[in-house]
Amino acid sequence: MSSFKIRVNKDDLDLVRKILTEERLRLIQVIKERNPKSIYELARILNRNRSSVMRDLKHLRSIGLIEFDDSGKRNRKKPIVRYEEINIVISL
């Protein structure tokens, strides 16, 4: 099982809350479960504005949680999550 590890110290817990909001965790879960073929399809499934979804995806990609496959039809960006779990390690 592959996992994504986030390491923080106890003073950075607010940062983790900002990164992994409820909406972003839902977005990751929908990608894993529904395997949308494009960002447009993902936004439609989530019933969210495409630009808001894209903003969240870019943020999650910047930390390595999301990848894009743009080799498909018309260079659509397909969001991909390769992890089965997210581990948060808090240094005390």
VENMODA-V864442 format. One record per residue. RES is the residue in one letter. PHI is phi in degrees with one decimal (none if undefined). NEAR is the number of other ideal C-beta (glycine too) atoms within 10 Angstrom. D_FIRST is the distance of its C-alpha to the first C-alpha in Angstrom with 1 decimal. Layout:
RES_PHI_NEAR_D_FIRST ; RES_PHI_NEAR_D_FIRST
//
This chain:
M_none_5_0.0 ; S_-90.8_8_3.8 ; S_-133.9_9_6.5 ; F_-103.8_16_10.2 ; K_-111.3_11_12.6 ; I_-112.6_17_16.2 ; R_-108.4_10_18.7 ; V_-140.7_15_22.1 ; N_-98.1_11_25.0 ; K_-61.0_8_26.6 ; D_-80.9_9_29.1 ; D_-104.0_15_26.6 ; L_-62.5_12_25.3 ; D_-63.1_9_27.5 ; L_-62.3_12_25.8 ; V_-62.0_13_22.4 ; R_-63.1_10_24.2 ; K_-73.4_11_25.7 ; I_-72.8_19_22.5 ; L_-104.8_17_20.5 ; T_-72.0_12_23.3 ; E_-58.2_8_23.1 ; E_-67.3_13_23.9 ; R_-69.3_17_21.3 ; L_-65.2_13_18.5 ; R_-63.3_13_20.1 ; L_-59.1_25_20.2 ; I_-61.0_21_16.4 ; Q_-61.9_11_15.9 ; V_-64.4_17_18.6 ; I_-60.3_21_17.2 ; K_-63.7_13_13.9 ; E_-82.3_10_16.0 ; R_-104.3_12_19.1 ; N_51.3_13_18.3 ; P_-63.6_19_21.7 ; K_-84.5_15_23.6 ; S_-158.4_17_25.3 ; I_-67.2_18_25.8 ; Y_-58.9_14_28.9 ; E_-63.5_16_27.0 ; L_-60.8_24_24.5 ; A_-60.6_19_27.5 ; R_-65.5_13_29.2 ; I_-60.8_15_26.4 ; L_-78.7_19_26.3 ; N_57.8_6_30.1 ; R_-128.0_15_30.2 ; N_-65.2_10_32.3 ; R_-58.0_15_30.7 ; S_-67.7_10_31.7 ; S_-67.5_13_30.1 ; V_-62.8_22_26.8 ; M_-61.4_16_27.2 ; R_-60.8_11_28.0 ; D_-64.9_20_24.8 ; L_-62.5_23_22.7 ; K_-61.6_11_24.5 ; H_-65.1_15_23.9 ; L_-67.1_21_20.1 ; R_-68.5_15_20.2 ; S_-63.9_10_22.3 ; I_-100.6_11_19.6 ; G_95.1_12_16.9 ; L_-82.7_21_15.0 ; I_-123.7_21_16.7 ; E_-124.2_14_17.8 ; F_-121.2_14_20.7 ; D_-108.5_11_21.5 ; D_-111.3_10_25.3 ; S_-89.1_9_25.9 ; G_-80.9_11_26.8 ; K_-59.2_8_30.1 ; R_53.3_6_32.4 ; N_53.6_7_29.9 ; R_-65.6_15_28.2 ; K_-87.9_19_25.2 ; K_-97.2_19_22.2 ; P_-74.5_24_19.7 ; I_-132.2_14_16.0 ; V_-118.7_20_12.9 ; R_-97.2_11_10.0 ; Y_-105.7_16_7.7 ; E_-96.5_10_6.3 ; E_-154.3_9_8.0 ; I_-117.0_16_10.9 ; N_-106.5_10_12.0 ; I_-110.4_13_15.7 ; V_-107.2_9_17.4 ; I_-111.4_13_21.1 ; S_-80.2_9_23.5 ; L_-94.2_4_26.5
//
